């Protein structure tokens, strides 16, 4: 699923009059997650999962074409850990335990 398809689903599920309205919701959602990650370092969405920041250390790597050793700089990456409910839902298991 890409952004266009997700915006269309949001429009249908929320009963929004246009795709432009749904795109505003989509953009606001991801901007809120990004801002919270920058400010707090962790965003927990109940029943979906947790977004968190992870710092990767500087390390040595190899250019696969030339074999040359290169320095890979340190960086901050976003990690996602799915919730148990999401894992069960994707696996087709009963989420409510019944």
ZADO-1210 file (C-alpha; in nm, 4 decimals, padded with zeros to 6 digits):
<atoms>
<atom x="00.0000" y="00.0000" z="00.0000" code="UNK" pos="1"/>
<atom x="00.1343" y="00.3417" z="-00.0888" code="UNK" pos="2"/>
<atom x="00.0381" y="00.6938" z="00.0223" code="UNK" pos="3"/>
<atom x="-00.2270" y="00.7393" z="-00.2480" code="UNK" pos="4"/>
<atom x="-00.3986" y="00.4127" z="-00.1566" code="UNK" pos="5"/>
<atom x="-00.3836" y="00.4913" z="00.2158" code="UNK" pos="6"/>
<atom x="-00.5306" y="00.8393" z="00.1590" code="UNK" pos="7"/>
<atom x="-00.8172" y="00.6788" z="-00.0364" code="UNK" pos="8"/>
<atom x="-00.8847" y="00.4338" z="00.2497" code="UNK" pos="9"/>
<atom x="-00.8795" y="00.7210" z="00.5022" code="UNK" pos="10"/>
<atom x="-01.1268" y="00.9160" z="00.2901" code="UNK" pos="11"/>
<atom x="-01.3646" y="00.6202" z="00.2742" code="UNK" pos="12"/>
<atom x="-01.3320" y="00.5155" z="00.6411" code="UNK" pos="13"/>
<atom x="-01.3692" y="00.8689" z="00.7767" code="UNK" pos="14"/>
<atom x="-01.6363" y="00.9728" z="00.5274" code="UNK" pos="15"/>
<atom x="-01.4369" y="01.2754" z="00.4162" code="UNK" pos="16"/>
<atom x="-01.5666" y="01.4722" z="00.1167" code="UNK" pos="17"/>
<atom x="-01.2387" y="01.4732" z="-00.0784" code="UNK" pos="18"/>
<atom x="-00.9010" y="01.3098" z="-00.1042" code="UNK" pos="19"/>
<atom x="-00.7466" y="01.6472" z="-00.0175" code="UNK" pos="20"/>
<atom x="-00.9152" y="01.6325" z="00.3248" code="UNK" pos="21"/>
<atom x="-00.7872" y="01.2792" z="00.3791" code="UNK" pos="22"/>
<atom x="-00.4370" y="01.3861" z="00.2765" code="UNK" pos="23"/>
<atom x="-00.4462" y="01.6594" z="00.5428" code="UNK" pos="24"/>
<atom x="-00.5288" y="01.3914" z="00.8041" code="UNK" pos="25"/>
<atom x="-00.2521" y="01.1662" z="00.6715" code="UNK" pos="26"/>
<atom x="00.0070" y="01.4463" z="00.6741" code="UNK" pos="27"/>
<atom x="-00.0976" y="01.5643" z="01.0219" code="UNK" pos="28"/>
<atom x="-00.0666" y="01.2112" z="01.1627" code="UNK" pos="29"/>
<atom x="00.2870" y="01.1603" z="01.0354" code="UNK" pos="30"/>
<atom x="00.3946" y="01.5130" z="01.1286" code="UNK" pos="31"/>
<atom x="00.2705" y="01.4504" z="01.4834" code="UNK" pos="32"/>
<atom x="00.4672" y="01.1250" z="01.5075" code="UNK" pos="33"/>
<atom x="00.7807" y="01.2932" z="01.3701" code="UNK" pos="34"/>
<atom x="00.7521" y="01.5877" z="01.6102" code="UNK" pos="35"/>
<atom x="00.6948" y="01.3604" z="01.9095" code="UNK" pos="36"/>
<atom x="00.9935" y="01.1435" z="01.8152" code="UNK" pos="37"/>
<atom x="01.2148" y="01.4513" z="01.7938" code="UNK" pos="38"/>
<atom x="01.0881" y="01.5850" z="02.1276" code="UNK" pos="39"/>
<atom x="01.0458" y="01.2679" z="02.3334" code="UNK" pos="40"/>
<atom x="01.2294" y="00.9911" z="02.1493" code="UNK" pos="41"/>
<atom x="00.9396" y="00.7443" z="02.1726" code="UNK" pos="42"/>
<atom x="00.5845" y="00.7282" z="02.0402" code="UNK" pos="43"/>
<atom x="00.3613" y="00.4459" z="02.1637" code="UNK" pos="44"/>
<atom x="00.0410" y="00.3824" z="01.9650" code="UNK" pos="45"/>
<atom x="-00.1792" y="00.1503" z="02.1693" code="UNK" pos="46"/>
<atom x="-00.2625" y="-00.1682" z="01.9793" code="UNK" pos="47"/>
<atom x="-00.0279" y="-00.0826" z="01.6914" code="UNK" pos="48"/>
<atom x="00.3290" y="-00.0499" z="01.8156" code="UNK" pos="49"/>
<atom x="00.6103" y="00.1727" z="01.9352" code="UNK" pos="50"/>
<atom x="00.8287" y="00.4069" z="01.7322" code="UNK" pos="51"/>
<atom x="01.1601" y="00.4889" z="01.8964" code="UNK" pos="52"/>
<atom x="01.4943" y="00.6441" z="01.8107" code="UNK" pos="53"/>
<atom x="01.8098" y="00.4385" z="01.7947" code="UNK" pos="54"/>
<atom x="02.1621" y="00.5765" z="01.7623" code="UNK" pos="55"/>
<atom x="02.3911" y="00.3776" z="01.5376" code="UNK" pos="56"/>
<atom x="02.7622" y="00.4131" z="01.6057" code="UNK" pos="57"/>
<atom x="03.0208" y="00.5109" z="01.3489" code="UNK" pos="58"/>
<atom x="03.1700" y="00.1999" z="01.1886" code="UNK" pos="59"/>
<atom x="03.3891" y="00.0764" z="00.9091" code="UNK" pos="60"/>
<atom x="03.2261" y="-00.0721" z="00.5995" code="UNK" pos="61"/>
<atom x="03.3249" y="-00.1846" z="00.2544" code="UNK" pos="62"/>
<atom x="03.2234" y="-00.0529" z="-00.0866" code="UNK" pos="63"/>
<atom x="03.0977" y="-00.3707" z="-00.2571" code="UNK" pos="64"/>
<atom x="03.2023" y="-00.2504" z="-00.6041" code="UNK" pos="65"/>
<atom x="03.5578" y="-00.1488" z="-00.5299" code="UNK" pos="66"/>
<atom x="03.6305" y="-00.3348" z="-00.2078" code="UNK" pos="67"/>
<atom x="03.7535" y="-00.0057" z="-00.0631" code="UNK" pos="68"/>
<atom x="03.7122" y="00.0414" z="00.3130" code="UNK" pos="69"/>
<atom x="03.4897" y="00.3372" z="00.3969" code="UNK" pos="70"/>
<atom x="03.3817" y="00.5057" z="00.7180" code="UNK" pos="71"/>
<atom x="03.0073" y="00.4869" z="00.7757" code="UNK" pos="72"/>
<atom x="02.9116" y="00.7849" z="00.9937" code="UNK" pos="73"/>
<atom x="02.7019" y="00.7620" z="01.3102" code="UNK" pos="74"/>
<atom x="02.3324" y="00.8322" z="01.2644" code="UNK" pos="75"/>
<atom x="01.9997" y="00.8310" z="01.4403" code="UNK" pos="76"/>
<atom x="01.7443" y="00.5875" z="01.2983" code="UNK" pos="77"/>
<atom x="01.3781" y="00.5240" z="01.3699" code="UNK" pos="78"/>
<atom x="01.2880" y="00.1770" z="01.4983" code="UNK" pos="79"/>
<atom x="00.9401" y="00.0274" z="01.5030" code="UNK" pos="80"/>
<atom x="00.8326" y="-00.2511" z="01.7373" code="UNK" pos="81"/>
<atom x="00.4883" y="-00.3903" z="01.6559" code="UNK" pos="82"/>
<atom x="00.2459" y="-00.4554" z="01.9393" code="UNK" pos="83"/>
<atom x="00.1300" y="-00.8058" z="02.0233" code="UNK" pos="84"/>
<atom x="-00.2162" y="-00.7143" z="01.8910" code="UNK" pos="85"/>
<atom x="-00.0716" y="-00.6107" z="01.5532" code="UNK" pos="86"/>
<atom x="00.1364" y="-00.9277" z="01.5311" code="UNK" pos="87"/>
<atom x="-00.1663" y="-01.1460" z="01.6087" code="UNK" pos="88"/>
<atom x="-00.3895" y="-00.9521" z="01.3703" code="UNK" pos="89"/>
<atom x="-00.1440" y="-00.9917" z="01.0815" code="UNK" pos="90"/>
<atom x="-00.1041" y="-01.3629" z="01.1627" code="UNK" pos="91"/>
<atom x="-00.4823" y="-01.4073" z="01.1522" code="UNK" pos="92"/>
<atom x="-00.5081" y="-01.4914" z="01.5202" code="UNK" pos="93"/>
<atom x="-00.7887" y="-01.3750" z="01.7469" code="UNK" pos="94"/>
<atom x="-00.6757" y="-01.0471" z="01.9036" code="UNK" pos="95"/>
<atom x="-00.9265" y="-01.0571" z="02.1908" code="UNK" pos="96"/>
<atom x="-00.8191" y="-01.4037" z="02.3067" code="UNK" pos="97"/>
<atom x="-01.1607" y="-01.5610" z="02.2565" code="UNK" pos="98"/>
</atoms>
